[in-house]
Structure formats: C-alpha cells, structure tokens
Amino acid sequence: MAKPDLIGAAIKFMDWEKPWTFYSVVMENLSHDSDDQSFFEHIWAEACRPEHCQHVGMLKCCDECDHALKNGFSWLSEEARAQFVQAASFQWK
C-alpha cells in the first residue's frame, strides 16, 4: 500500500529553518490527489498526538512517535517517517 507521491513529498521537504511550513508544503505537493491528502492527514494526526511528547527528553518523544508511525503506517519509508517525526517535534514545543 505504499504511497510513493506522499512519501516523495514528505522526503522532499528540506526547509528546516521554517519547520512550521512542513504541513502546508507537503499538502500543496499532494493537492492533485485527495487520497494522498487523506493519508497525509492521518499520518500527521498520529505524529502530532500529545501522548508522544509527554516524556522528559525529546529523544524519547521522537522514539515514541517513530514507533507509532512504524506500527500504524508500516508502508512509510524510514526516511519519510523521520521527516514526520522531525516536523511533529516542532509542533510539540
């Protein structure tokens, strides 16, 4: 069930000086495919769950988020998961 366009759009994001733009930039790159947009929304919601950021250290929070994404969206590549985790970590702050 891999979604290559969604994975590619997430991996393509490199503007980490403006991490708050991750959501809008990726969504804009998916604007032609409502199915991919829906999957993106589900992944983003999971990545940003408050439960992931309740640990003392940011590393533990990121590990928790990565684990949840790996279990819930096993088709996401490791690189794409890392992008979601990094973007979500800025949301938790």
C-alpha distances in whole Angstrom, upper triangle without the diagonal:
4,6,9,12,12,12,14,16,16,18,20,22,25,28,28,32,30,27,28,27,23,22,24,23,19,19,22,19,17,20,19,15,16,12,11,15,14,11,14,16,15,14,18,19,18,19,22,23,27,27,25,28,31,32,35,33,30,29,29,27,24,24,23,21,19,19,18,15,14,14,12,9,9,6,9,12,15,17,15,15,19,19,18,21,23,23,23,26,28,28,29,32
4,6,9,9,8,11,13,13,14,16,19,22,24,25,29,27,25,25,24,20,20,21,20,17,17,19,17,15,18,17,14,15,12,10,14,14,11,12,16,14,13,16,18,17,18,21,23,26,26,24,27,30,31,33,31,29,27,27,25,23,22,22,19,17,18,17,14,13,14,13,9,9,5,7,9,12,13,11,13,16,16,16,18,21,21,21,24,26,26,27,30
4,6,5,6,9,10,11,12,14,16,20,22,23,27,25,23,23,21,18,17,18,17,13,14,16,13,11,14,14,11,12,9,7,11,11,9,10,13,13,12,15,17,17,17,20,22,26,26,24,27,30,31,34,32,28,27,28,26,23,23,23,20,18,19,18,14,15,16,14,11,11,8,8,10,14,14,11,13,16,15,15,18,20,19,20,23,24,24,26,29
4,5,5,6,8,10,10,12,14,18,21,22,25,24,22,23,21,17,17,18,16,13,14,15,12,11,14,14,12,14,12,9,13,14,12,12,16,16,14,16,19,19,19,22,24,28,28,26,28,32,32,35,32,29,28,28,27,23,24,24,21,19,21,20,16,16,18,17,13,13,10,9,10,13,12,10,13,16,15,15,18,20,19,21,24,25,25,27,30
4,5,5,6,9,10,10,13,16,19,20,24,22,20,21,18,15,15,15,13,10,11,12,9,7,11,10,9,12,11,8,10,13,11,11,14,15,14,16,19,19,19,21,24,27,28,26,28,32,32,35,33,29,28,29,27,24,25,25,22,20,22,21,18,18,20,18,15,16,13,11,12,15,14,11,14,16,14,15,18,19,18,20,23,24,24,26,29
4,5,5,6,9,10,11,15,17,18,22,20,18,18,16,13,12,13,12,8,9,11,8,7,11,11,9,11,10,6,8,10,8,7,11,12,10,12,15,15,15,17,20,23,25,23,24,28,29,31,29,26,25,26,24,21,22,22,18,17,19,18,14,15,18,15,12,14,11,9,11,13,12,9,11,14,12,11,15,16,15,16,20,20,20,23,25
4,6,5,6,9,10,14,16,17,21,20,17,18,17,13,13,15,13,10,12,14,11,10,14,15,13,15,13,9,11,13,11,9,13,14,11,13,16,16,15,18,20,23,24,22,24,27,28,30,28,24,23,24,22,19,20,20,17,15,17,17,13,13,16,15,11,12,9,7,7,10,9,6,9,11,10,10,13,15,14,16,19,20,20,22,25
4,5,5,6,9,12,15,16,20,19,17,19,16,13,14,15,12,9,12,13,9,10,14,14,13,16,15,11,13,16,13,12,15,17,14,15,19,19,17,20,23,26,27,24,26,30,30,32,29,26,25,26,24,21,22,23,20,18,20,20,16,17,20,19,15,16,13,10,10,12,10,8,11,13,11,12,15,16,15,18,20,21,22,24,26
4,6,5,7,10,13,14,17,16,14,15,13,10,10,11,8,5,8,9,6,7,11,12,12,14,14,10,11,14,12,10,13,15,13,13,17,18,16,18,21,24,26,23,25,28,29,31,29,25,25,26,24,21,22,23,19,18,21,20,17,18,21,19,16,17,15,12,12,14,11,9,12,13,10,11,15,15,13,16,18,19,19,22,24
4,5,6,9,11,12,16,14,12,13,12,8,9,11,9,6,9,11,9,10,13,15,14,16,15,11,12,14,12,9,12,14,11,11,15,15,13,15,18,21,22,20,21,25,25,27,25,21,21,22,20,17,18,19,16,15,18,17,14,15,18,17,14,15,13,10,10,11,9,6,9,9,6,7,11,11,10,12,15,15,16,19,21
4,5,8,11,12,16,15,13,15,14,10,12,14,11,9,13,14,11,13,16,18,17,19,18,14,15,18,15,13,16,17,14,14,18,18,15,18,21,23,24,21,23,26,26,28,25,21,21,22,21,17,19,20,17,15,18,19,15,16,19,18,15,16,14,11,9,10,7,5,9,9,6,9,12,11,11,14,16,17,18,20,22
4,6,9,11,14,14,13,15,13,10,12,13,10,8,12,12,10,12,15,17,17,19,19,15,16,19,17,14,17,19,16,16,20,20,18,20,23,26,27,24,25,29,29,30,27,24,23,25,23,20,22,23,20,19,22,22,19,19,23,22,19,20,17,14,13,14,10,9,12,12,9,12,15,13,13,16,18,18,19,22,23
4,6,8,11,10,9,11,9,7,10,10,7,7,11,11,10,12,15,17,18,19,20,16,16,18,17,14,16,18,16,14,18,19,16,17,21,23,25,22,22,26,27,28,25,21,21,23,21,18,21,22,19,18,21,21,18,20,23,22,19,21,19,15,15,15,11,10,12,11,8,10,13,11,10,13,15,14,16,19,20
4,6,9,9,9,12,10,9,12,13,10,11,14,15,13,16,19,21,22,23,24,20,19,22,21,17,20,21,19,17,21,21,18,19,23,24,26,23,23,27,27,27,24,21,21,23,22,18,21,23,20,19,23,23,20,22,25,24,22,23,22,18,17,16,12,12,14,12,9,12,14,11,11,14,15,14,17,19,20
4,5,6,7,9,8,8,12,12,10,11,15,14,14,17,19,22,23,24,25,21,20,23,22,18,20,22,20,17,21,22,19,19,23,24,26,23,23,26,27,27,24,21,21,24,22,19,22,24,21,21,24,24,22,24,27,26,24,25,24,21,20,19,15,15,16,14,11,13,15,12,10,14,15,13,15,18,18
4,5,5,8,9,8,12,13,12,13,16,17,17,19,21,24,25,26,26,23,21,24,22,19,20,22,19,17,20,20,17,17,21,21,24,21,20,23,23,23,21,17,18,21,19,16,19,21,19,18,22,23,20,22,26,25,23,25,24,20,19,18,15,14,15,13,10,12,12,9,8,12,12,10,13,15,15
4,6,9,9,10,14,15,13,15,18,18,19,22,23,26,27,28,29,25,24,26,25,22,23,25,22,19,22,23,20,19,23,23,25,23,21,25,25,24,22,19,20,23,21,19,22,24,21,22,25,26,24,26,29,28,27,28,28,24,23,22,19,18,19,16,14,15,16,12,11,14,14,11,14,16,15
4,5,6,8,11,11,11,13,15,16,17,19,21,24,25,25,26,23,21,23,23,19,20,22,20,17,20,21,18,17,21,21,24,22,20,24,24,25,22,19,21,23,21,19,22,23,21,21,25,25,23,25,28,27,26,28,27,23,23,22,19,18,18,16,13,14,15,12,10,13,13,10,12,15,14
4,5,6,9,10,10,11,14,15,16,18,20,23,23,23,24,21,19,21,20,16,17,19,17,14,16,17,14,13,17,18,20,18,17,20,21,22,20,16,18,20,17,15,19,20,17,18,21,21,19,22,24,23,22,24,24,20,20,19,16,15,15,13,10,11,11,8,6,9,9,7,9,12,12
4,6,7,8,9,11,13,14,16,17,18,22,22,22,23,20,18,19,19,16,15,18,16,13,15,17,14,12,16,17,20,18,17,20,22,22,21,17,19,21,18,17,20,21,18,19,22,21,20,23,25,23,22,25,25,21,22,21,19,17,17,16,12,12,13,11,7,9,10,7,8,11,11
4,6,5,6,8,10,10,12,14,15,19,19,20,21,18,16,18,18,14,15,17,16,13,16,18,15,14,18,19,22,21,20,23,25,26,24,20,22,24,21,19,22,23,19,20,24,23,20,23,26,24,22,25,24,21,21,21,18,16,17,16,12,12,14,12,9,11,13,11,11,15,15
4,6,5,6,8,10,11,12,14,17,18,18,19,15,13,16,15,11,12,15,13,10,13,15,13,12,16,18,21,18,18,22,23,25,23,19,20,22,19,17,20,20,16,17,20,19,17,19,22,20,19,21,20,17,17,17,15,12,13,13,9,9,11,10,6,9,11,10,10,14,15
4,6,5,6,8,10,11,12,16,15,15,16,13,11,13,13,9,9,12,11,8,11,13,12,11,15,17,20,18,18,22,24,25,24,20,22,23,19,18,20,20,16,17,20,19,16,19,21,19,18,20,20,17,18,18,16,13,14,14,11,9,12,12,8,9,13,11,11,14,16
4,6,5,6,9,10,10,14,15,14,16,14,11,14,14,11,11,15,14,11,14,17,15,15,18,20,23,22,22,25,27,29,27,24,25,26,23,21,24,24,20,21,24,22,20,23,25,22,21,23,22,19,21,21,19,16,17,17,14,13,16,15,11,13,16,14,13,17,19
4,5,5,6,9,10,13,14,15,17,14,12,15,15,12,13,16,15,13,16,18,17,17,20,23,25,23,23,27,28,30,28,24,25,27,24,22,24,25,21,21,24,23,20,23,25,23,21,23,21,18,19,20,17,14,16,16,13,13,16,15,12,14,17,15,15,19,20
4,5,5,6,9,12,12,13,14,10,9,12,12,8,11,13,12,11,14,16,14,15,19,21,24,22,22,26,27,29,27,24,24,25,23,20,22,23,19,19,22,20,17,19,22,20,17,19,18,15,16,17,15,11,13,14,11,10,14,14,11,13,16,16,15,19,21
4,5,5,6,10,10,10,11,9,6,10,11,8,9,12,12,11,13,16,15,16,19,22,24,23,23,27,29,31,29,26,26,27,24,22,24,24,20,20,23,21,18,21,23,20,18,21,19,16,18,20,18,14,16,17,14,13,16,16,13,15,18,17,16,20,22
4,5,5,8,10,11,13,11,9,13,14,11,12,16,16,14,17,20,19,19,22,25,27,26,27,30,32,34,32,28,29,30,27,25,28,27,24,24,27,25,22,24,26,24,21,24,22,19,20,22,20,17,19,20,16,16,19,19,16,18,21,20,19,23,24
4,6,8,9,11,13,10,9,13,13,11,13,16,16,15,18,20,19,20,23,26,28,27,28,31,33,34,32,29,29,30,28,25,27,27,23,23,26,24,21,23,25,23,20,22,19,17,18,20,17,15,17,18,15,15,19,19,16,18,21,21,20,24,26
4,5,6,8,9,6,6,10,10,9,11,14,14,14,16,18,18,19,22,25,27,26,27,31,32,35,33,29,29,30,27,25,27,27,23,22,25,23,20,21,23,21,18,20,18,16,17,20,18,15,17,19,16,15,19,19,17,19,22,22,21,24,26
4,6,7,10,9,7,11,12,11,12,16,16,16,18,21,21,21,24,27,29,28,29,33,35,37,35,32,32,33,30,28,30,29,26,25,28,26,23,25,26,23,21,23,21,19,21,23,22,18,20,22,19,18,22,22,19,21,24,24,22,26,28
4,7,9,9,9,12,13,13,15,17,18,18,21,23,23,24,27,30,32,31,32,36,37,40,38,35,35,36,33,30,32,32,28,27,29,27,24,26,27,24,22,24,21,20,22,24,23,20,22,24,21,21,24,25,22,24,27,27,26,29,31
4,5,5,6,9,10,11,12,15,16,16,18,20,21,22,25,28,30,29,31,34,36,38,37,33,33,34,31,29,30,29,26,25,27,25,21,23,24,21,18,21,18,17,20,23,22,18,20,23,20,19,23,24,22,23,26,26,25,28,31
4,5,5,6,9,10,10,12,14,15,16,18,20,21,23,26,28,27,29,32,34,37,36,33,33,33,30,28,29,28,25,25,26,24,21,23,23,20,18,21,18,18,21,23,23,19,20,23,21,19,23,24,21,22,26,26,24,27,30
4,5,5,6,9,10,11,13,14,16,17,18,20,22,25,27,26,28,31,33,36,35,32,32,31,29,27,28,26,23,23,24,21,18,20,20,17,15,17,15,15,18,21,21,17,19,22,20,18,21,23,21,21,25,26,24,27,30
4,5,5,6,9,10,10,12,14,15,16,18,20,24,25,24,26,29,31,34,32,29,29,29,26,24,25,24,21,20,21,19,16,18,19,16,13,16,13,13,15,18,18,14,15,18,16,15,18,20,18,19,22,23,22,24,27
4,5,5,6,9,10,10,12,14,15,16,18,22,24,23,24,28,30,32,31,28,28,28,25,23,25,24,20,20,22,20,17,19,20,17,15,18,16,15,17,20,19,15,16,19,16,14,18,19,17,17,21,21,19,22,25
4,5,5,6,9,10,11,13,14,15,17,20,22,21,24,26,29,32,31,28,28,28,25,23,24,23,19,20,21,18,15,18,18,15,13,16,15,15,18,20,20,16,17,19,18,15,18,20,18,17,21,22,20,22,25
4,5,5,6,9,10,11,12,14,16,19,20,20,22,25,27,30,29,26,26,25,22,20,21,20,17,16,18,15,12,14,15,11,9,13,12,11,14,17,17,13,13,16,15,13,16,18,16,16,19,21,19,21,24
4,5,5,6,8,10,10,12,14,18,19,18,20,23,25,28,26,23,23,23,20,18,20,19,15,15,17,15,12,14,16,13,11,14,13,11,14,16,15,11,12,14,12,10,13,15,13,13,17,17,16,18,21
4,6,5,6,9,10,11,12,16,18,17,19,22,24,27,26,23,24,23,20,19,20,19,15,16,18,15,13,16,16,13,12,16,16,14,17,18,18,14,14,16,14,11,14,16,14,13,16,17,15,17,20
4,5,5,6,9,10,11,15,16,15,18,20,23,26,25,22,23,22,19,18,19,17,13,14,15,12,10,13,13,10,9,13,14,12,16,17,18,14,13,16,15,12,14,16,15,13,17,18,16,17,21
4,5,5,6,9,10,14,15,13,16,19,20,23,22,20,20,19,16,14,15,14,11,11,12,10,7,10,11,8,8,11,11,10,13,14,14,11,9,12,11,8,10,13,12,10,14,16,14,15,19
4,5,5,6,9,12,14,12,14,17,19,22,21,18,19,18,15,14,16,14,11,12,14,11,9,13,14,12,11,14,15,12,15,15,15,12,10,12,11,7,9,11,9,8,11,13,11,13,16
4,6,5,6,10,12,11,13,16,18,21,21,18,19,19,15,15,16,14,11,13,14,11,10,14,14,12,12,16,17,15,18,18,18,15,13,15,14,10,11,14,12,9,13,14,11,12,16
4,5,5,9,10,9,12,14,16,20,19,17,17,16,13,12,13,11,8,10,11,7,7,11,11,8,10,13,15,13,16,16,17,14,11,13,13,10,10,13,12,9,12,14,12,13,16
4,6,9,10,8,10,13,15,17,16,14,14,14,10,9,11,9,6,8,10,8,7,11,12,10,11,14,15,13,15,14,14,12,9,10,10,7,6,9,9,6,9,11,10,10,14
4,6,8,7,8,12,14,16,16,13,15,14,11,10,13,11,8,11,13,11,11,14,15,14,14,17,19,16,18,17,17,15,12,13,12,9,8,10,9,5,8,9,7,7,11
4,5,6,8,10,13,16,16,14,16,14,11,11,13,10,8,12,13,10,11,14,14,13,15,18,20,18,20,19,20,18,15,16,16,12,11,13,12,9,10,12,10,9,13
4,5,6,7,10,13,14,13,15,13,10,12,14,11,10,14,14,12,14,17,17,16,18,21,23,21,23,22,22,20,17,18,18,14,13,15,14,10,10,12,10,7,11
4,6,6,8,12,13,13,14,11,9,11,12,9,9,12,12,11,13,16,15,15,18,20,22,21,23,21,22,21,17,18,19,16,13,16,16,12,12,15,13,10,13
4,6,7,11,11,10,11,8,5,7,8,6,6,9,10,9,11,14,14,14,16,18,20,18,20,18,19,18,14,14,15,13,10,12,13,10,9,12,11,9,12
4,6,8,9,7,10,8,5,8,10,8,8,12,13,12,14,17,17,18,19,21,23,21,22,20,20,19,16,16,16,14,11,12,13,9,8,10,10,6,9
4,7,9,9,11,9,7,11,12,10,11,14,15,14,17,19,19,19,22,24,26,24,25,23,24,23,19,19,20,18,15,16,17,13,12,14,13,9,11
4,6,7,9,6,6,9,10,9,11,14,14,15,17,19,19,20,22,24,26,24,25,22,23,23,19,18,20,18,15,16,17,14,12,15,15,11,12
4,7,9,7,8,11,12,12,14,16,17,18,20,22,23,24,26,27,29,27,27,24,25,25,22,20,21,20,17,17,19,16,13,15,16,12,12
4,5,5,7,9,10,11,13,14,16,17,19,20,22,23,24,25,27,25,25,21,22,22,19,17,19,18,14,14,16,15,11,14,15,12,12
4,5,5,6,9,10,11,12,14,15,16,18,20,21,22,23,25,22,22,19,19,19,16,14,15,14,11,10,13,11,8,10,12,9,10
4,5,5,6,9,10,10,12,14,15,16,18,20,21,21,23,20,20,16,17,18,15,12,15,14,11,11,14,13,10,13,15,12,13
4,5,5,6,9,10,10,12,14,15,16,18,20,20,23,20,20,17,18,19,15,14,16,15,11,13,15,13,11,14,15,13,14
4,5,5,6,9,10,11,12,14,16,17,18,19,21,19,19,17,17,17,14,13,14,13,9,11,12,10,8,11,12,9,11
4,5,5,6,8,10,11,12,14,15,16,17,19,16,16,13,14,14,10,9,11,10,6,8,10,9,7,11,12,10,12
4,5,5,6,9,10,10,12,14,15,15,18,15,15,12,14,14,11,10,13,12,9,11,14,12,11,14,15,14,16
4,6,5,6,9,10,11,12,14,15,18,16,17,14,16,16,12,12,14,12,9,12,14,12,11,15,15,13,16
4,5,5,6,9,10,10,12,13,15,13,14,12,14,13,9,10,11,9,6,10,11,9,9,13,12,11,14
4,5,5,6,9,10,10,11,13,11,11,9,11,10,6,7,10,8,6,10,12,10,11,14,15,14,17
4,5,5,6,9,10,10,13,12,13,11,13,13,9,11,14,12,10,13,15,14,14,18,18,17,20
4,5,5,6,8,10,13,12,14,13,15,14,10,12,14,11,10,14,15,13,14,17,16,16,19
4,5,5,5,7,10,8,10,10,12,10,7,10,11,9,9,12,13,12,13,17,16,16,19
4,6,5,5,8,7,9,8,11,10,7,10,13,11,11,14,16,15,16,19,19,19,22
4,6,6,9,10,12,12,15,14,11,14,16,14,14,17,18,17,18,22,21,21,24
4,6,9,9,12,13,16,14,11,14,16,13,14,17,18,16,18,21,20,20,23
4,5,6,9,11,13,11,9,13,14,12,13,16,17,16,18,21,20,21,24
4,5,8,9,12,11,10,13,15,14,14,18,19,18,20,23,23,23,26
4,6,9,11,10,10,13,14,14,15,18,19,19,21,24,24,25,28
4,6,8,6,6,10,11,10,12,15,15,16,18,20,20,22,24
4,5,5,6,9,10,11,12,14,16,17,18,21,21,23,25
4,6,5,6,9,10,10,12,14,15,16,19,20,21,23
4,5,5,6,9,10,11,12,14,15,17,19,20,22
4,5,5,6,9,10,11,12,14,16,17,19,21
4,5,5,6,9,10,10,12,15,15,16,19
4,5,5,6,9,10,10,13,14,15,17
4,5,5,6,8,10,11,13,15,16
4,5,5,6,8,10,11,12,15
4,6,5,6,9,10,10,13
4,5,5,7,9,10,12
4,5,6,7,9,11
4,5,5,7,9
4,5,5,7
4,5,5
4,6
4
